[in-house]
Amino acid sequence: MSGEDACRDGYEGYEDFDRLALDRSGQADAFDTISDRYDEAFPYKEGQIAAGQWLAESLPPGSRVLDVGCGTGLPTARQLVDAGHEVVGIDISPGMLKLARDNVPEATFHHVDIVDLRVGGRYGPGGPRELGPFDGVAGYFTLLLLPRPEIPYALRTLHAVLRPGGLLGLGMVEADIDDFPIPFLGNSVRVSGYLRDELRQVVREAGFEIAGEDSHAYAPASTDVPPEIQLYLNCRRRA
C-alpha cells in the first residue's frame, strides 16, 4: 500500500473498530461529570493558547476550522471565532458541548465521535451528514484519549477532512503509555501518549508535514501531581 493510499484509509483495517462506541462510553461519562469544573481545574493554558494563535493567524481569513474534542470551547473555539474563522466543534460529552454552546454561541457544535468523520462515515467525506471539508483542524489533547493503536487511524481521518495544504494544530502529552487509566478530577479516564520522536513519525506517516513544534510543562491548578510535558505540533496536510 502506498503512503497516499494509507492516508485515505481512515479506519479501514482497524481491528477494534466494531467496539469503539462501547469503549468510548466511560470517557464521555467522566467528562460529563467534570464538565462544570474543567476550566476551573485547568485555568492556565498558555501552551494551547499559543498553539491556537498559530492556527488562527496562519489560516486565510474566514477559514472553516474543525475543533476536534472541543470540550467547553475554551480557549480554542473562542480564540478561532474571535479571529474571524467559521468554527465547527465536535465532542462525545454532552456536558462539555452544552458549555461550549454557551461559551461560543457563534460556533456550531455536534455530538460526534472522531470515528464518524472517517471516509463514508455519517459525518465524514461522502457521508449523509458530512461536516467538511475544512481549511484547518484543532486537535488539542483529544487523540490522547484514544487507544494508541487507534491514533494513526484518527490522524488519517483528520487528513481526509482537510483540504490539501490545510493546517492541523495538534496537542499531546509526552508519555510512553497506551490506554492507561489515570485519576482525573475524582473520575478515571484512559490516556495514551508517545515520546516525541515517535509522535513526529506517526504524524508524518499520516500524511502531514511538521512546520513547527513547542513544549510546555503543565500541572492542573487543583492537584499536587508533577507537571506533565505537553507537546504541540504545527502541521500541514500533504496533498
Backbone as numpy.savetxt, mean C-alpha at the origin, in Angstrom:
# Nx Ny Nz CAx CAy CAz Cx Cy Cz
9.09 -17.87 -18.86 8.25 -16.67 -18.86 9.13 -15.43 -18.86
8.80 -14.49 -19.73 9.58 -13.26 -19.77 9.23 -12.37 -18.59
10.11 -11.38 -18.31 9.84 -10.43 -17.24 8.57 -9.65 -17.50
8.34 -9.31 -18.79 7.13 -8.56 -19.13 5.88 -9.37 -18.85
5.90 -10.67 -19.19 4.75 -11.52 -18.92 4.51 -11.64 -17.43
5.58 -11.76 -16.65 5.43 -11.89 -15.21 4.77 -10.67 -14.62
5.10 -9.48 -15.15 4.52 -8.26 -14.63 3.03 -8.17 -14.91
2.55 -8.90 -15.92 1.13 -8.85 -16.26 0.34 -9.89 -15.50
1.00 -10.80 -14.83 0.32 -11.96 -14.28 -0.62 -11.65 -13.13
-0.38 -10.57 -12.38 -1.19 -10.34 -11.20 -1.08 -11.50 -10.25
-2.20 -12.11 -9.91 -2.19 -13.21 -8.95 -2.19 -14.58 -9.61
-2.01 -14.63 -10.91 -1.97 -15.91 -11.60 -0.85 -16.78 -11.02
-1.20 -17.96 -10.57 -0.19 -18.88 -10.06 0.07 -18.78 -8.57
-0.53 -17.80 -7.88 -0.30 -17.71 -6.43 -1.05 -18.84 -5.74
-0.34 -19.74 -5.09 -0.94 -20.99 -4.63 -1.96 -20.78 -3.51
-1.86 -19.67 -2.78 -2.79 -19.42 -1.68 -3.93 -18.49 -2.08
-4.11 -18.28 -3.37 -5.12 -17.33 -3.84 -6.51 -17.64 -3.28
-6.91 -18.90 -3.24 -8.28 -19.24 -2.87 -8.61 -18.95 -1.41
-7.60 -18.80 -0.55 -7.90 -18.55 0.86 -7.56 -17.13 1.30
-7.35 -16.24 0.31 -6.95 -14.88 0.66 -8.01 -14.16 1.49
-9.28 -14.25 1.10 -10.33 -13.51 1.81 -10.44 -13.97 3.25
-10.33 -15.28 3.48 -10.38 -15.81 4.83 -9.20 -15.31 5.65
-8.02 -15.34 5.06 -6.82 -14.90 5.75 -6.89 -13.43 6.16
-7.56 -12.63 5.37 -7.57 -11.19 5.59 -8.54 -10.76 6.69
-9.49 -11.61 7.07 -10.56 -11.19 7.97 -10.03 -10.74 9.32
-9.06 -11.45 9.89 -8.52 -11.05 11.18 -7.81 -9.72 11.13
-7.12 -9.44 10.02 -6.45 -8.16 9.87 -7.48 -7.02 9.84
-8.55 -7.21 9.08 -9.58 -6.17 8.98 -10.22 -5.92 10.33
-10.52 -6.99 11.07 -11.15 -6.83 12.39 -10.25 -6.04 13.33
-8.95 -6.33 13.28 -8.01 -5.62 14.17 -8.00 -4.13 13.86
-7.97 -3.78 12.59 -7.91 -2.36 12.24 -9.25 -1.66 12.47
-10.36 -2.40 12.37 -11.64 -1.82 12.76 -11.62 -1.43 14.24
-11.05 -2.31 15.05 -11.03 -2.09 16.50 -10.18 -0.89 16.88
-9.06 -0.70 16.19 -8.12 0.36 16.58 -8.27 1.63 15.76
-9.24 1.68 14.83 -9.30 2.78 13.88 -9.37 4.14 14.55
-10.15 4.26 15.64 -10.31 5.56 16.25 -9.12 5.98 17.11
-8.17 5.04 17.31 -6.97 5.36 18.09 -5.71 5.42 17.24
-5.83 5.09 15.97 -4.65 4.89 15.14 -3.83 6.16 15.00
-4.45 7.26 14.61 -3.69 8.49 14.38 -3.13 9.07 15.67
-3.81 8.82 16.79 -3.27 9.27 18.08 -2.03 8.46 18.46
-2.05 7.17 18.15 -0.91 6.32 18.48 0.28 6.54 17.55
0.01 7.02 16.32 1.06 7.24 15.33 1.01 8.70 14.86
1.35 9.65 15.76 1.18 11.06 15.39 2.29 11.62 14.53
3.46 11.03 14.59 4.61 11.60 13.90 4.95 10.73 12.69
4.72 11.28 11.51 4.87 10.50 10.28 5.74 11.24 9.28
6.87 11.78 9.76 7.71 12.60 8.90 8.17 11.85 7.66
8.55 10.57 7.83 9.01 9.79 6.68 7.93 9.61 5.64
6.74 9.26 6.08 5.64 9.06 5.14 5.24 10.38 4.49
5.26 11.46 5.24 4.93 12.77 4.67 5.94 13.15 3.59
7.22 12.91 3.86 8.24 13.23 2.86 8.07 12.37 1.62
7.76 11.10 1.80 7.56 10.21 0.66 6.32 10.63 -0.13
5.25 10.98 0.57 4.04 11.44 -0.10 4.26 12.74 -0.85
5.14 13.58 -0.31 5.45 14.84 -0.99 6.16 14.57 -2.32
7.08 13.61 -2.31 7.74 13.24 -3.57 6.70 12.81 -4.60
5.76 11.96 -4.18 4.74 11.47 -5.11 3.86 12.62 -5.60
3.41 13.46 -4.67 2.51 14.56 -5.03 3.18 15.54 -5.98
4.46 15.83 -5.77 5.15 16.84 -6.58 5.70 16.28 -7.88
5.91 14.96 -7.95 6.48 14.37 -9.16 5.43 14.04 -10.21
4.19 13.91 -9.80 3.11 13.60 -10.73 2.64 14.84 -11.47
2.17 14.70 -12.70 1.58 15.84 -13.41 0.38 16.38 -12.64
0.09 17.66 -12.76 -1.07 18.24 -12.06 -2.36 17.49 -12.41
-3.18 17.28 -11.40 -4.47 16.64 -11.62 -4.40 15.16 -11.91
-3.34 14.49 -11.49 -3.19 13.06 -11.75 -4.19 12.24 -10.93
-4.51 11.05 -11.45 -5.32 10.09 -10.69 -4.36 9.22 -9.89
-4.61 9.15 -8.58 -3.71 8.42 -7.69 -4.52 7.43 -6.86
-4.01 6.21 -6.76 -4.61 5.17 -5.94 -3.86 5.09 -4.62
-4.58 5.22 -3.51 -4.00 5.06 -2.17 -4.40 3.69 -1.66
-3.45 2.75 -1.71 -3.72 1.36 -1.36 -3.52 1.18 0.15
-4.55 0.68 0.82 -4.50 0.60 2.27 -4.49 2.00 2.86
-5.49 2.77 2.46 -5.51 4.21 2.77 -5.66 4.51 4.24
-6.15 3.56 5.04 -6.32 3.81 6.46 -7.28 4.97 6.70
-6.90 5.86 7.59 -7.76 6.99 7.95 -7.71 8.13 6.93
-6.92 7.95 5.88 -6.75 9.02 4.89 -5.67 10.02 5.26
-5.11 9.88 6.45 -4.05 10.78 6.93 -2.75 10.01 7.09
-1.67 10.54 6.58 -1.56 11.84 5.93 -1.69 11.80 4.40
-1.62 10.60 3.80 -1.33 10.54 2.36 -2.47 11.02 1.48
-3.68 10.49 1.66 -4.78 10.91 0.79 -5.03 12.41 0.93
-4.97 12.90 2.17 -5.15 14.33 2.40 -4.07 15.14 1.69
-2.86 14.66 1.77 -1.71 15.34 1.15 -1.86 15.39 -0.37
-2.28 14.28 -0.97 -2.41 14.23 -2.42 -3.56 15.09 -2.92
-4.68 15.09 -2.20 -5.81 15.94 -2.58 -5.42 17.41 -2.47
-4.71 17.77 -1.41 -4.30 19.16 -1.23 -3.36 19.62 -2.34
-2.65 18.65 -2.95 -1.75 18.98 -4.06 -2.49 19.05 -5.40
-3.81 18.82 -5.39 -4.59 18.96 -6.60 -4.83 17.68 -7.38
-4.53 16.53 -6.77 -4.71 15.26 -7.46 -6.08 14.64 -7.15
-6.52 13.77 -8.06 -7.75 13.01 -7.86 -7.39 11.70 -7.17
-7.91 11.48 -5.98 -7.48 10.35 -5.16 -8.60 9.33 -5.01
-8.24 8.06 -5.23 -9.11 6.92 -4.96 -8.41 6.07 -3.91
-9.07 5.84 -2.79 -8.48 5.04 -1.73 -9.20 3.72 -1.56
-8.43 2.67 -1.21 -9.03 1.37 -0.91 -8.48 0.87 0.42
-9.31 0.11 1.12 -8.90 -0.49 2.38 -9.85 -1.65 2.67
-9.40 -2.59 3.52 -10.26 -3.71 3.89 -10.96 -3.47 5.21
-10.68 -2.35 5.88 -11.27 -2.05 7.18 -12.38 -1.02 7.03
-13.65 -1.39 7.25 -14.73 -0.41 7.19 -14.54 0.74 8.19
-13.99 0.43 9.36 -13.75 1.48 10.34 -12.77 2.52 9.85
-11.69 2.08 9.24 -10.72 3.01 8.68 -11.34 3.82 7.54
-12.13 3.18 6.71 -12.74 3.88 5.57 -13.71 4.96 6.04
-14.44 4.70 7.11 -15.33 5.73 7.63 -14.55 6.98 8.02
-13.44 6.79 8.71 -12.61 7.93 9.10 -12.01 8.61 7.87
-11.58 7.83 6.88 -11.00 8.41 5.67 -12.01 9.30 4.96
-13.25 8.85 4.88 -14.28 9.67 4.22 -14.54 10.96 4.98
-14.44 10.91 6.30 -14.60 12.13 7.10 -13.40 13.05 6.96
-12.20 12.46 6.94 -10.96 13.26 6.90 -10.68 13.84 5.53
-11.07 13.12 4.48 -10.76 13.55 3.11 -12.02 13.40 2.25
-13.02 14.23 2.47 -14.28 14.06 1.73 -14.14 14.30 0.23
-13.06 14.95 -0.19 -12.86 15.20 -1.62 -12.43 13.95 -2.38
-11.93 12.94 -1.68 -11.48 11.70 -2.31 -12.63 10.69 -2.38
-12.39 9.62 -3.11 -13.35 8.52 -3.22 -12.73 7.29 -2.59
-13.50 6.61 -1.75 -12.96 5.45 -1.03 -13.85 4.23 -1.26
-13.17 3.06 -1.35 -13.87 1.80 -1.62 -13.39 0.72 -0.67
-14.29 -0.17 -0.29 -13.96 -1.33 0.54 -13.48 -2.44 -0.40
-12.19 -2.45 -0.66 -11.61 -3.32 -1.68 -10.30 -3.91 -1.17
-10.11 -5.19 -1.40 -8.85 -5.88 -1.12 -7.94 -5.73 -2.33
-6.66 -5.64 -2.12 -5.72 -5.48 -3.22 -5.84 -6.62 -4.23
-6.21 -7.81 -3.78 -6.32 -8.93 -4.72 -7.40 -8.67 -5.76
-8.41 -7.85 -5.42 -9.48 -7.56 -6.37 -9.06 -6.56 -7.43
-7.82 -6.03 -7.35 -7.28 -5.15 -8.38 -6.56 -5.92 -9.48
-6.45 -7.23 -9.33 -5.73 -8.03 -10.32 -6.41 -7.92 -11.69
-5.68 -8.22 -12.74 -6.24 -8.21 -14.09 -7.44 -9.17 -14.14
-8.58 -8.65 -14.55 -9.79 -9.45 -14.59 -10.53 -9.53 -13.28
-9.93 -9.02 -12.19 -10.61 -8.97 -10.90 -11.72 -7.94 -10.93
-12.56 -7.95 -9.91 -13.75 -7.10 -9.92 -13.42 -5.62 -10.11
-12.34 -5.16 -9.48 -11.97 -3.75 -9.55 -10.71 -3.51 -10.38
-10.19 -4.55 -11.01 -8.95 -4.43 -11.75 -9.16 -4.23 -13.24
-8.06 -4.17 -13.99 -8.15 -3.98 -15.44 -9.04 -5.02 -16.09
-10.05 -4.56 -16.82 -10.99 -5.46 -17.48 -12.10 -5.95 -16.61
-12.11 -5.59 -15.32 -13.15 -6.04 -14.41 -14.41 -5.19 -14.50
-15.52 -5.68 -13.95 -16.80 -4.97 -14.08 -16.85 -3.64 -13.33
-15.99 -3.46 -12.33 -15.96 -2.19 -11.57 -14.55 -1.61 -11.57
-13.90 -1.68 -12.70 -12.50 -1.26 -12.83 -12.30 0.16 -12.28
-11.31 0.30 -11.41 -11.02 1.60 -10.79 -9.98 2.40 -11.57
-9.09 1.74 -12.28 -7.99 2.41 -12.96 -8.32 2.81 -14.37
-7.30 3.23 -15.12 -5.88 3.24 -14.74 -5.52 4.47 -13.92
-4.30 4.41 -13.34 -3.82 5.47 -12.47 -2.47 5.99 -12.93
-2.22 7.25 -12.61 -0.91 7.86 -12.87 0.06 7.59 -11.73
-0.48 7.33 -10.54 0.37 7.09 -9.39 -0.32 6.18 -8.40
0.47 5.49 -7.60 -0.03 4.63 -6.53 0.77 4.93 -5.27
0.06 5.11 -4.16 0.68 5.21 -2.84 0.43 3.91 -2.10
1.49 3.28 -1.64 1.36 2.03 -0.90 2.24 2.06 0.33
1.82 2.85 1.32 2.64 3.04 2.51 2.18 2.12 3.64
3.01 1.10 3.93 2.80 0.15 5.03 1.52 -0.65 4.84
1.26 -1.01 3.60 0.13 -1.85 3.25 0.59 -3.26 2.90
1.61 -3.36 2.05 2.07 -4.69 1.63 2.69 -5.47 2.78
3.15 -4.78 3.83 3.74 -5.52 4.95 2.68 -6.32 5.71
1.41 -6.06 5.46 0.34 -6.81 6.12 -0.04 -8.07 5.34
0.68 -8.36 4.25 0.43 -9.55 3.45 1.46 -10.62 3.78
1.12 -11.90 3.58 2.15 -12.94 3.64 3.25 -12.64 2.62
4.48 -12.91 2.96 5.57 -12.51 2.09 5.49 -13.14 0.69
5.06 -14.40 0.54 4.95 -14.93 -0.83 3.94 -14.18 -1.70
3.00 -13.47 -1.07 2.00 -12.73 -1.85 2.52 -11.39 -2.34
3.51 -10.81 -1.66 3.93 -9.44 -1.95 4.36 -9.25 -3.40
5.15 -10.14 -4.01 5.50 -9.94 -5.42 4.28 -9.91 -6.33
3.26 -10.73 -6.04 2.04 -10.73 -6.84 1.30 -9.41 -6.67
1.25 -8.90 -5.43 0.59 -7.62 -5.18 1.30 -6.49 -5.93
2.62 -6.52 -5.96 3.37 -5.50 -6.68 3.07 -5.56 -8.18
2.96 -6.76 -8.72 2.64 -6.89 -10.15 1.23 -6.37 -10.42
0.33 -6.56 -9.46 -1.01 -6.03 -9.60 -0.99 -4.51 -9.64
-0.19 -3.89 -8.79 -0.07 -2.43 -8.81 0.58 -1.96 -10.11
1.53 -2.73 -10.60 2.14 -2.43 -11.90 1.07 -2.38 -12.99
0.12 -3.32 -12.94 -0.89 -3.43 -13.99 -1.90 -2.29 -13.96
-2.16 -1.70 -12.79 -3.15 -0.61 -12.73 -2.51 0.74 -13.01
-1.19 0.80 -13.10 -0.49 2.04 -13.40 -0.30 2.22 -14.91
-0.41 3.45 -15.36 -0.05 3.75 -16.74 1.47 3.61 -16.91
1.95 3.31 -18.12 3.40 3.26 -18.33 4.07 4.55 -17.87
5.14 4.40 -17.10 5.83 5.56 -16.55 5.21 6.07 -15.28
4.10 5.46 -14.81 3.45 5.89 -13.59 4.32 5.66 -12.37
4.00 6.36 -11.29 4.83 6.35 -10.09 4.22 5.53 -8.97
5.08 4.87 -8.23 4.68 4.12 -7.03 5.50 4.61 -5.86
4.83 5.07 -4.82 5.48 5.36 -3.55 5.24 4.21 -2.60
6.30 3.55 -2.17 6.19 2.33 -1.36 6.84 2.53 -0.01
6.15 2.15 1.05 6.71 2.16 2.39 6.64 0.78 3.00
7.76 0.32 3.55 7.83 -0.98 4.22 8.68 -0.83 5.48
8.65 -1.84 6.33 9.53 -1.92 7.49 10.62 -2.92 7.19
11.86 -2.56 7.49 12.97 -3.47 7.23 12.99 -4.56 8.29
12.69 -5.79 7.88 12.67 -6.94 8.80 12.61 -8.21 7.98
13.33 -9.20 8.39 13.35 -10.49 7.70 12.32 -11.40 8.35
11.04 -11.14 8.10 9.95 -11.89 8.73 8.87 -12.17 7.70
8.06 -13.20 7.96 6.98 -13.59 7.06 5.74 -13.94 7.85
4.68 -13.13 7.70 3.38 -13.41 8.31 3.52 -13.63 9.81
4.25 -12.74 10.45 4.63 -12.88 11.86 3.64 -12.10 12.74
3.01 -12.75 13.74 2.05 -12.02 14.58 2.76 -11.09 15.56
2.26 -9.87 15.65 2.81 -8.90 16.61 1.67 -8.23 17.36
1.90 -7.83 18.62 0.87 -7.06 19.33 0.78 -5.66 18.75
-0.44 -5.15 18.61 -0.64 -3.87 17.94 -1.83 -3.16 18.57
-1.54 -2.21 19.46 -2.59 -1.43 20.13 -3.65 -2.32 20.76
-3.19 -3.35 21.47 -4.10 -4.24 22.16 -4.69 -5.33 21.31
-4.30 -5.39 20.05 -4.75 -6.44 19.14 -3.54 -7.17 18.59
-3.79 -8.11 17.70 -2.70 -8.83 17.04 -2.86 -8.70 15.54
-1.78 -8.33 14.85 -1.77 -8.33 13.39 -0.56 -9.12 12.93
-0.63 -9.60 11.68 0.47 -10.36 11.10 1.19 -9.49 10.09
2.51 -9.48 10.18 3.28 -8.60 9.31 4.42 -9.38 8.64
4.86 -8.84 7.51 5.99 -9.40 6.77 6.94 -8.28 6.40
8.16 -8.65 6.09 9.13 -7.64 5.68 10.32 -8.27 4.98
11.16 -7.39 4.44 12.40 -7.79 3.78 13.55 -6.94 4.33
14.75 -7.46 4.22 15.92 -6.62 4.33 16.02 -5.80 3.04
16.66 -4.66 3.11 16.49 -3.68 2.01 17.00 -4.17 0.67
18.08 -4.94 0.63 18.56 -5.42 -0.67 17.55 -6.35 -1.32
16.92 -7.20 -0.52 15.92 -8.11 -1.06 14.66 -7.35 -1.48
14.29 -6.33 -0.72 13.14 -5.52 -1.10 13.37 -4.85 -2.45
14.56 -4.29 -2.65 14.87 -3.67 -3.93 14.72 -4.69 -5.07
15.22 -5.90 -4.84 15.15 -6.93 -5.88 13.71 -7.29 -6.22
12.87 -7.46 -5.19 11.47 -7.82 -5.40 10.75 -6.73 -6.18
11.02 -5.48 -5.84 10.37 -4.35 -6.51 10.81 -4.29 -7.98
12.10 -4.46 -8.23 12.58 -4.41 -9.62 12.02 -5.56 -10.44
11.94 -6.75 -9.84 11.42 -7.91 -10.57 9.94 -7.76 -10.90
9.23 -6.90 -10.15 7.82 -6.66 -10.42 7.60 -5.63 -11.52
8.69 -5.07 -12.06 8.57 -4.18 -13.20 8.74 -2.71 -12.88
9.43 -2.39 -11.79 9.63 -1.00 -11.40 11.11 -0.63 -11.39
11.37 0.62 -11.73 12.67 1.22 -11.50 12.62 1.98 -10.18
13.71 1.96 -9.44 13.77 2.68 -8.17 14.49 4.00 -8.42
13.73 5.09 -8.28 14.27 6.42 -8.55 14.92 7.05 -7.33
14.59 6.55 -6.16 15.15 7.10 -4.94 14.66 6.31 -3.74
15.34 6.47 -2.61 14.90 5.79 -1.40 15.35 6.56 -0.17
14.68 6.24 0.94 14.98 6.90 2.21 14.67 5.91 3.33
15.16 6.17 4.51 14.85 5.33 5.66 14.74 6.21 6.90
13.90 5.76 7.84 13.67 6.50 9.07 13.52 5.50 10.22
14.04 5.85 11.40 13.75 5.09 12.61 12.45 5.64 13.19
11.55 4.73 13.59 10.23 5.17 14.03 9.71 4.25 15.12
9.08 4.84 16.14 8.40 4.09 17.19 7.08 4.78 17.49
5.99 4.01 17.71 4.71 4.62 18.06 4.82 5.43 19.35
4.01 6.48 19.44 4.04 7.34 20.62 3.52 6.63 21.86
2.71 5.60 21.67 2.02 4.99 22.80 2.70 3.75 23.35
3.90 3.39 22.87 4.56 2.18 23.33 6.02 2.45 23.66
6.62 1.48 24.32 8.03 1.56 24.66 8.87 0.62 23.79
8.33 0.18 22.67 9.07 -0.76 21.82 10.22 -0.03 21.14
11.28 -0.75 20.81 12.40 -0.12 20.09 11.94 0.39 18.73
12.58 1.42 18.21 12.19 1.95 16.90 12.36 0.90 15.80
11.44 0.93 14.85 11.57 0.13 13.65 12.23 0.97 12.58
12.79 0.31 11.58 13.39 1.02 10.46 12.40 0.99 9.30
11.92 2.16 8.95 10.99 2.30 7.84 11.77 2.59 6.57
11.43 1.86 5.50 12.05 2.04 4.20 11.04 2.64 3.23
11.46 3.66 2.50 10.62 4.30 1.50 11.31 4.23 0.15
10.61 3.66 -0.83 11.14 3.57 -2.19 10.28 4.41 -3.12
10.92 5.25 -3.90 10.25 6.05 -4.93 10.46 5.33 -6.26
9.39 4.83 -6.85 9.51 3.92 -7.98 8.75 4.43 -9.20
9.20 3.96 -10.36 8.54 4.29 -11.62 8.27 2.99 -12.38
7.05 2.88 -12.92 6.67 1.69 -13.67 7.39 1.65 -15.00
8.05 0.53 -15.26 8.61 0.31 -16.58 7.48 -0.05 -17.53
7.61 0.37 -18.75 6.56 0.09 -19.75 6.41 -1.41 -19.98
